[in-house]
Amino acid sequence: MMANDIIKIGDYIVIKKQNYRKLHKLNKPNSTIMLGRDSINLSGVENCPYYSVFKMILSGNKKSKEYSLELTDKAINLKDEIGVKISGNDNRNIVDDGRSQKLTATEIEDLRVDAYKASDIVETLITNSSTFHNKTEFSQDKYLKKKEKKYFEYIQILQPNLRIVAEIMYKLDPNKIQGIRIDTLSQVMSFANVYSEGVHLLYDSGSNGLMAAALLSAIGTGTSGKLLHMHPGNMSQKQALLAMNFEADHLNRCISVNVYSALRQFYQGCDTNDTPSENKSSTLKRKNVDDTETDHKIKVPRLKNDITEDGILSVDCHDNSEQTQSEPKLPKWHFDNIAASQLMKNKVDSLVITCKEDPHNIFKELMEFVKPGRPFVIYYPVAEPLQQSYLKLRSFSNVAALQITNNWMRNYQVLPERTHPEVMMNGSSGFLLTGYILK
């Protein structure tokens, strides 16, 4: 088994409970996570393989919902474990008056604490229900699914990948990732022709690092490809990028720079000093020369006075102010700007823009760094800015094959005699303006 398949401290993990998934960073061995109202202690999951199944064991008192985890082979389906054999023909004689269950709420809560398995709780509820065996098979199945969702006691720890991270972030809050869905990510990578040996330029100002994670994942490990990630702020958004658990050499091939600093470095060369100590020393020398022009600015060296045994005053004229000062360490963005400027001089193989502001001016500025005959993709949540850019770019002689596309995807529930599309979902996932930049 490879080291990447083992859960380690510092990794991002995905905790799955039925259809619910949550992204969590395992900072310490005994960290705690909240799943709804349940508090789960994750001690014991370290060094276990990914996709392991754990059983939730109640560790607190009756009122608290604190659980510890116990490694098990597989999650047991409640319907298969109970095995209901008797069902009714229809539900016309069943009246929901709230008196079909003989157990009280307090007795059910005590049963939940005392019972070892969830199936024991549900079997007791079925036994004390006066209407369960008169329900149809479909109604019984619906009842069991509802109870299984409430009393389910297994979780599974998944290894993050692009599809899982994109789906979790989209379901949590689509606005934080500009409504980018996994099908849109696949379209972007296809239109941008992302390949392992290329250098790709990304401007991202609002996808929470999801677009950078998708492009860097498509470049792959053990390649010479690089991703130049530009952003408008001081720090880039990297939540999705860090959640992918990339290796250090893979993650280092994503160069994140501020777009204004990178452009200033390219055009003006403000940070191209590979030997900053020479400039600093020359500045200090020039400062000393200026200081010697006026006598009142000359610093008098500090005298060290010592009295000898004979009572004679000994004067030490050593100047302690001439000690060499340690030069400050240059920040990481200084070297990132230099590396980005070099990649921009050599030109990139594709351009991807995902922004909240008007994309037209950004595209006009960054298209100069794309090699001839290479593609570009602009993503925007609504169509109007892309339509305006489309009309403006049609007059450009060095842009070809312009088109605006939109993915309309809808999920379907496929079950016997009840197949239908999901009602509560958003069919659209933004718009793409694609084309090619000519010489």
Buried (B, 14 or more C-beta within 10 A) or exposed (E): EEEEEBBEEEBBBBBBBEEBBBBBBBEEEEBEBEBEEBBBBBEBBBEBEBEBBBBBEBBEEEEEBBBBBEEEEEBBEBBEBBEBEEBBEEBEEBEEEEEBBEBEEEEBEEBBEEBEBBBBBBBBBBEBBEBBBBBBEEBBBEBBEEBBEEBBBBBBBBBBBBEBBBBBBBEEEBEBBBBBBBEBBBBBBEBBBBBEEBBBBBBBBBBBBBBBBBBBBBBEEEEEBBBBBBBBEEEBBBBBBBBBBBEEEBBEBBBBBBBEBBBBBBEEEEBEBEEEEEEBEEEEEEEEEEEEEEEEEEEEEEEEEEEEEEEEEEEEEEEEEEEEEEEEEEEEBBEBBBBBBEBBEEBBBBBBBBBEEEBBEBBEEBBEBBBEEBBBBBBBBEBEBBBEBBEEBEEBEEBEEBEBEBBEEEEEEEEEEEEEEEEEEEEBBBBBBBBBBBE
